[in-house]
Amino acid sequence: MELKQYLQIIMKKWWLIVAIVIIAVAATGMKSYFFTTPIYQAKATLIVNQSPQQAGVEALNLGLLQSNVMLINSYKKIIESAFIMEKVVEQNPSLGISADQLSQRVKVTSASESQVMEILYTDSSYKQAAQIVNAISEIFKDQIPRIMQIDNVTILDKAGESDLPDPVNNSPLLNMLISFIVSCMLAVGIIFLLDYLDDTIKSETEMLQTLETPVLAMIDKISKHDLKIKKKPTVKMNKELGEGTYATLNQ
């Protein structure tokens, strides 16, 4: 089948493509704008940076830097531990959330071979998410010297409670664009499927390809108007048309 034939198949059912795309995009837009609860993510950044000092000036020690990097994995587990979560709940009763709920929503990440950690927290309210992630950072920084007997954690950035970020789970325009592309592909696939399942012969070319016999004659589509029997004109009609009457020889 040539490209021209594919285009002809698509053009025969273009209305089906338009209908499917409009319905899909409209449904996606309604869900994104009216039926999706926005989820926000707040972030705080910590750094593990203890360095030895020589004459009151911090000196670079590659061995110590490497040990700080190796501590990151331990610190991740400590931040996510029930001990830290319970401390957060105990010191911030106004948050109205349990330690188990905190553990499920908090996430700690770090880049490979980096001393920087990011504490992420997701919630339907960005202000509460920012409050919680800042509280976790402060409590972890205060508790780590008691747990590890080493004070090498510094808070680089806190989450801004007054910020107005975009939701992390909902982008209406992007969702509608994806819906448009997917619905177009789906509609074209449906059209080709319907054409494949339709085994009726619609043209001389299809008949030659299917039956491999020459076409002697073709009958066009007959409308209901063509099937109506035309009535013969009556005498009255003939008179109206100006035709005269004639007498036979016997009269």
N, C-alpha and C positions, 0 to 999 in steps of 0.2 A: 504494500500500500504506500502510495506516494504522499509527500507532504501536503500537496493540494487536496487530496482526499481526506486527510486528517482535518484540515481546516474546514472542509465542507461539512464533515460530521459535527464539528464544534458549532458552526454557524447555524445548523439546523436546530440545535437545542440551546442557543445562546441565552434564552429567557430562563432556562433552568439554572445556568451558572449564576446569573444575576440574582435569582431568587434565593439560592443557597447561600451566596456570599452576604446578601443583605441580612438574612435571618441570623447567620452565624455571628457577624460583626455586631449586630444590634443586641443579641443575647449576651455576647461577651462584654459589651459596654455596660449594659444594665447590671450584670453581675459585678463588674469591677467597681462601678460607682455606687451601687445601692445595696449590694448583698455581701460585700467582702469587708471583714473587720480589719482595719489597718494595724500592722504590727511594726513597732519601732525598735531600733537597736541603739543602745548607748555604749560608749567605749571609753575606757580609761587605760592609760599607758604607764607601765612601770619599767624601771631599768635596774639590773643587777650590776653594781659598779664599784664594789670595794677595791681599793688600790692601796698598796703600801706607800708610806711617806718617807722621804729622805730630806732632812733639814726643813721640815714643814711644808715641803712641796710634794704633791702626788707624783709618784714615779710609775712609768709604764712597765708592767710585768706580764709578759705573755703567758707565763704559766698560771698566774692568778686569773688572768682574763679567761683562759681556757677552763679553769675550775668554775668560774662564775657561769660560763655557758653550760657546763655540765649540771650545775645546780638548777637550771631552768626547768628540767623535767620534774625534779622533786617539788619545786615551787608550784608547778601546775597542779599537781595532785593535792598539795596542801591547800591551795586556794579553793579547790572544788570539794574539799573534805567537809564532813558534817561538823567538825569542830569550828571552822571558820563560819560556816553558814549559821550555826546556832549562836555564835557571838554576834553576828549581824542582826539576827532576829531579836536577841536579848537587848541589844543597845539601841535598836530602832523599832520599838513596838508600834509606832504610828504607821509603819509600812503595811501592816495587816497581811503578812504573808508568812508561810511556814518555811522551815529549813529545807524540807523536801522539795517544795516548789522552787526555792532558790537554786537548789542543786540541778534541777531539770532545765532551768533556763540560762544558767551561767555557762560561759565557755571561755577557755583561756588558750590563746594562740601565741606563737613566736616564730620568727623566721629562722631558717637554718643558720647555725653558727652566729647567732645574734644574742646580745644581752638584753634585748627589749622584749617585754611581754605585753600583750593586750588582753584586757579583761572585757568581755562582751556580755551584754545582758539584753534580752528581748522582752518586750511587754507591749500591751495595747495602749499604754500611756507612756509617752516619751519622758515626761517629767519624773514619773516613778522609776522608770528604768535608769535614768541618770542618777537619781538619789541612791538607788540600790548599788549600782556599779561603783559610785564614789565611796559608799560605806564599806563595801567589800575591800576596796583598795586601801583605805585607811586602817581597817582592822587587820588586814594581812600585814601591812607595814609595821604595825605596832606589835603584832604577835610573833613575827618571824625571829626577832632576837631571842625570845624565850624558847622558841621551838628548836632553832638551829644553832643557837649560841653565836650568832653572827649578824651584824647589822649592815647589810649591803643592798638594801632595797630602797629606791627613791621613786617617788611619784612624779612622772614627767608631765602628764596631762590628765586633767579631770574632765568628766563629761559636763558640758554646759546645760544646766537645767532649763535655761530660757531659750535654748535653740529650737528651731522649727524644721527638723529634718523630714525628708520624704520617707514614706513607709518602705520597709524592705521586702514586703510580700505582695505589693500591689503597684503596678504601673499601667494605668488604663490604656494609654496610647500604645504602649508596647504590646500589651495583651491583644488589643484590637488589630494591630498590624500582623501579629502572628496568626490571629484568627482569620484575617483576610487571605493570607498566603495559603494556610492549610485548607480553608474552605474552597479556594480556587482549585487547588490540586484535587480535592475530594470531588468537586463538581465535574471536573474534566474526566476523572476516572469513572464516575457514574455514567456520564454520557457515552463513553466508549464501551462500557459494560452493556448498556441498553442497546447500543448499535450491534454489539456482538450477539446478543440474545435474539435480536430481531432478524428472522430468516426470510422475510418477505422480499420479493424482487420489486424494485422501485424504478429501474431504468433499463434502457436497452443494453447498456454496458454490463450491468449486473447479470442480465439474462445470458449474454454471450459468455461471461465468465462462469456462470453456474451450469447452464445446460449445454453449452458448446454447440449451439444450433443457430443458424441464421434467422434473423427476424424478417418476416414477410410483410407484416402490417402492424400498426399500432393503433389502439383505440384510446382517444383522449378521455379524460374524465367527463362524465355526463352529469350535468346539473339537473335539478328537479324541474327547472323551467324548460329544459330541452325535452323532457319526458311528457310534457303536457300535450294532449291531442288537440290540434288546431281545428276549430269548427268551420264548416263550409259556410260561405256567405249566403244569407237568405235573400228572398225576392225583395223584401223591404230594404235590405242593405243595398241591393243592386239598384233600386230606384233612387236611393239616396246618392248613389254614385253617379246617377245620370243615365242609366241604361234604360232603353225603351222596351215596350212589349211588342211581340210579333204575333201575327195571325197565320194560321196554316191555310192551305189551299182549300180545305173542306169547309171553312167558315164562310 
